[in-house]
Amino acid sequence: MSEFLYLYRGGANRADRTPAENEASLKEWVTWLTDLGQKGHIKDPGQPLEDSGKVVSGKAKTITDGPYAEAKDLIGGYTIVEATDIEQAAQLAGGCPIFQIGGAVEIRPVIKM
Amino acid sequence: MDASDHLYRREAGRMVATLTRIFGVHNIALAEDVVHDAFCRALEVWKFRGIPENPSAWLMASAKNRALDVMRRERTALRYAPELGRLLESEWTLRPTLDEAFEPHAIKDDQLRMMFSCCNPRLTENAQIALILQLLCGFSVREVAAAYLIGYAAAEKRIGRAKKVLAASEGLFEIAGAADFTARLAAVQRALYLLFNEGYHGSSSESPVRTDLCREAMRLASLLLAHPLAATPATRALYALMCFNAARLTGRVDALGDLIPLADQDRSLWDRRLIDEGERYINLAATGAEVSEYHIEAALAAMHTCAPSAAETNWAEIVELYDALLRLRSSPVVELNRAIAIAQIDGPERGLAELRAISDSEKLASYPFYAAALGDFELRCGRGEYAREHFQSALSLARNPMERRFLERRLAACSAAAEAG
């Protein structure tokens, strides 16, 4: 088994959706991740991330507000999954509810020694 | 996953009420923002970590932390409720004051304060109910609009204006020691009564009954029951009335979503537990000298609910109760119901005479069930042609698809009777 990082981009709970819609979306997420967990694919369910933060860059270690990505590219959270190969990891991501609200899942294999 | 079913509806009211008390009524928009934000954040975390054992406690803690953040960040800009301001401005007393405000008993009191505040006499009854739905029941503007079958813009305007009135008031209504407590309690009872009826009759909604509105009205009424000053005999009678009617909700609608007339309902579907609860509260209401309209309406509902069938209902006593109700409050709709009860005893000709004798019958001109009652009695007298005319005019007054289908079926019954005759 290899490890893969799922990065969820865009599609966070937004104020223009009603609480009932957000609650329905929560259920779909929990169903999806629980199912993956029961099939032994979850290494770490992960965490959601705040929209805003800081970026430290350059030799001068300049600290700026960031990351200022476009909303659709903003990383809203991550999960670490286990799968046989990247094809399976991509196929498993297909069940993520994020696609219904225009988000995306970026899948990055973790480099193993 | 039932834990999160309508979680926001259940919790938002509690949180908004408490935060409004902390921030002051002029900061009601801030209180709502904090609650919405806390809720969205909790949901984000639960997506990944699962729904906790006690989501309510989790949400409350989250709202409290968000409130602390806001208060520390906006320390100089925020102007608090006068009675709490001093305590909230010092870091030494901020945390304990907030902890105290989030104690369960304090949260209950805050919901009552908010309920009484929403029933401000400067607001119309419709505006009061819209405000209650949004602030205490967690309904979005869209959901309020759907409950009243009005447009989004109209609902937004109604709520916005009502909130301005609320925000401009001196503070939340203090229940203990208020000079106008009795009058305000009557307004609260009335608002909850209308909210329940909106759910029970669904007159302006797409669906024949709105169980969620009934449930919210009962939840808020039970908050009144838990407060020594608000738990008057009239409050108990109101709650009994809600129990008896809610007990029959399950039998009111058929598989196609259409309304079933009382006489044709399967009474074994009625909720026995709620009927018992209604009986308990109608007994508890029988103290003191006051007989409110809720007492009489609860007694009427009890007569129907406890009868084994429509034929075995004590219609004579029902007529007497309608007479008593009319002495308290004259209403053409009550007179209409009284005429229907009289027809059960003395036959349809007598019912027609009673209908024509209704004092304010022009007020019923747009009410489809007046024409429908005329049609019913004519049909029972064997005059199908007259019956058809009345059902036609009733149909032209129908307020929603469900009423329309109901009246279409009555029209079809006229044709069937004509063919048989």
Chai-1 contact restraints between the chains, C-beta under 6 A:
chainA,res_idxA,chainB,res_idxB,connection_type,confidence,min_distance_angstrom,max_distance_angstrom,comment,restraint_id
A,N13,B,C40,contact,1.0,0.0,6.0,A-B,restraint_1
A,N13,B,L43,contact,1.0,0.0,6.0,A-B,restraint_2
A,N13,B,E44,contact,1.0,0.0,6.0,A-B,restraint_3
A,T18,B,S140,contact,1.0,0.0,6.0,A-B,restraint_4
A,P19,B,Y8,contact,1.0,0.0,6.0,A-B,restraint_5
A,N22,B,L43,contact,1.0,0.0,6.0,A-B,restraint_6
A,E23,B,S4,contact,1.0,0.0,6.0,A-B,restraint_7
A,L26,B,L43,contact,1.0,0.0,6.0,A-B,restraint_8
A,L26,B,W46,contact,1.0,0.0,6.0,A-B,restraint_9
A,L26,B,K47,contact,1.0,0.0,6.0,A-B,restraint_10
A,K27,B,M1,contact,1.0,0.0,6.0,A-B,restraint_11
A,W29,B,K47,contact,1.0,0.0,6.0,A-B,restraint_12
A,P45,B,F48,contact,1.0,0.0,6.0,A-B,restraint_13
A,G46,B,F48,contact,1.0,0.0,6.0,A-B,restraint_14
A,Q47,B,F48,contact,1.0,0.0,6.0,A-B,restraint_15
A,P48,B,E44,contact,1.0,0.0,6.0,A-B,restraint_16
A,P48,B,V45,contact,1.0,0.0,6.0,A-B,restraint_17
A,P48,B,F48,contact,1.0,0.0,6.0,A-B,restraint_18
